[in-house]
Amino acid sequence: MPFEKSVGAVVFRREKGKIKYLLLQHPRSGIYRGHWDFPKGHIEKGESWEDTLRREVKEETGITKLQIIPGFSAWIKYFYRAKEREKKEREEAGKGMNIFKIVTYYLAETKSKKVKLSFEHINYEWLGYREALERITYKGAKKVLEKANRYLAGNI
């Protein structure tokens, strides 16, 4: 079974003494069901996790100024089946359709409020912890946010 490693970022900013988390909404098509999640993506050949984090956040949000917070990481794992564009690419490359994926998340602070979405997403929101926890679609990502929020509460 194919295995993929990805990197994600729990991007946050401070607004009037409160922390706001950035969530992105995927379109309702293919493997996506309009879910809300953090920026993330595949590690490309030769990239470090930090290179991937910075590239993916820039591609998906337009944000380039990030301070990665040392000492925090969290990961999730899941299986999925390739569909649509990814399915076609994998068929052409002779790769399997069922994929085991591990995503490692890191904390990244920005001062940017402005977001420029890529074609991969249809909406974004900066939300406080409780609102973000309610908005995130999948349980694994909710646990990442819970861990990140606890870390920030104890370290900032």
N, C-alpha and C positions, 0 to 999 in steps of 0.2 A: 504494500500500500504506500502511495506517495506521502512524504512527510514535508511539511513546510514550516519555516520559522518566520515570524513577523515581529515587528516592533510597533508599539503603540505609545501614545502620549496622553497623559491626563494633564491637559493644558488648563492653567488657571491664571486669573489676574485678580488684583485687589481693587475693590471699588468701595470707597467710603468706609474703610476698615473691615470690609467683609470680603470673603473669597467667593469668586464666581468661576464656575467650571464651564468649559466649552464642550458642547455636544453637537454632533453632526447627524443629519437625517439622510438616510439612503432613500433612493426612489423605490417605488413599489414595482419591481420587475426582477426577473431572473431569480437569483438566490436571495435577493433582498426583498423585504416585506415592509419597507418604509420605516425600518427600525432606527433607533437613536443609539449612537455609540461615540467612542472617542476616535480621533484620527489614528490610523494604523496602516501598515502595509508590509509587503514582502521585503526581506533583506536581499538586496541584489549582490551579485558576485563581486567580491572585493570590498564590500561595505562593512563598516563597523556598526554596532547597534546605534551609536550616536549619529553616524552619517545617515542611517535609515530614518531615525526619528526626525532629524532636521529636514531631510528631503520630503518625507511624507507630510509633515505638518505644513511645509511650504507649498507642496503640490495641492493639498486638500483645502488649505485655508488662506494661503497667501502670507501667512505670518512667518517672518524670518528672524525676528529678534526674540530669542528664547534663552532663559537661564535654566539649565537642567539642575534639579535639586538633588544633591548627592545623598546616598544612603537609602533611597527608596527604589524598590522594584516589586512587581507583582506579576503573576502570569496566569493565563487560562489556557485550557486545551479543549479541543472539540474536533468532531468529524463533520465534513460536509461533502456534498456531491456537486461537481462542477456543472454549470448550466450556461446556456447562451454563449457569449463571446469566449469565456474561459473554457467551456466545453470544446468549442471549435479549435481553439489554440492547442488544447491538450491532445485532441484527436490527431491533429496535424503533426504534433511532436511525438506521437506514440506513447503518451503518458496516460496513466489511469485516471478515472473520474472520481473515485472516492479518495478524499484527502484527509489526513490527520494533521492538524495544525496546532502549533503552540505560539501564543502571542505573549511577549514580555512587555509590560508597561512600565514607563518611567514618568516621573513628575517633571513638568516644565512650566515655568512661570513666564508670562509675557506682560508687557504694559500695553500692548496693542488691543484695541477694542474692535477695530475694523477687521472684518473677515471677507475674503474673496473666495467664494466656493468654486471648486472644480466641477467638472461634468459628473463626477461620481456622487454628488450630494445635491439635495434640493432645498435644504434649510439648515440653519444653525441657531443656537441660542446660548447665551451666557446665563447660567442659572446658579442660584445658591445651592448648598448641599442637599437640602430636603427636596427641592424642586427637581434637581438633577437626578437624585435617586429614584424619584417617581417616574421621570421621563425615560431613563435608560431602559431599553427593551429586555436585554438578556441578563439572567441571573449572574453569570460570570463577570460581566462588566460592572454590575451593581456591587459585587464583592470587591472589585478593584477600587471603585470609588470609595467604598467604606474604609478600606485599608489606607488609601491616600489621604482621606479626610482625617483619620486618626493620626496619621503620621504628621500632617501639617499642624494639627492641634497641639501635638507634643513637641514640635520642633521649630515653630515660628513664633 
